Amino acid sequence: MLSIVIVVLATVASGFIVWGNDKHRGTYGIALPAGVSVAVSMLSWMVFIQLGFGYLPGLTWIPWVLPIIAGTVAAALVVNFLGRSRTRHDTAKLTAALRL
């Protein structure tokens, strides 16, 4: 049970770091990358535990490390896509409003 708590805390922190490093962070909330990171890491943690990797000698690091990496990568991908598309959409809406 301790491994899931550590994974959650690490992925929340990595989600906030991803948010802090994004230059388009003003277009979405601070909780989005942290939420995506936690959701992906918890899902992957459950899959790894169900596959039995948490109880195999020499492979106990898999449910600890890989979910954190997967959550961080997922948060970075979502932020990259959403930040660019929201910025483009907001700029188009602002341009349309200023032309009136």
Secondary structure, 3 states (H helix, E strand, C coil): CHHHHHHHHHHHHHHHHHHHHCCCHHHCCCHHHHHHHHHHHHHHHHHHHHCCHHHCCCCCCHHHHHHHHHHHHHHHHHHHHHHHHHHHHHHHHHHHHHHC
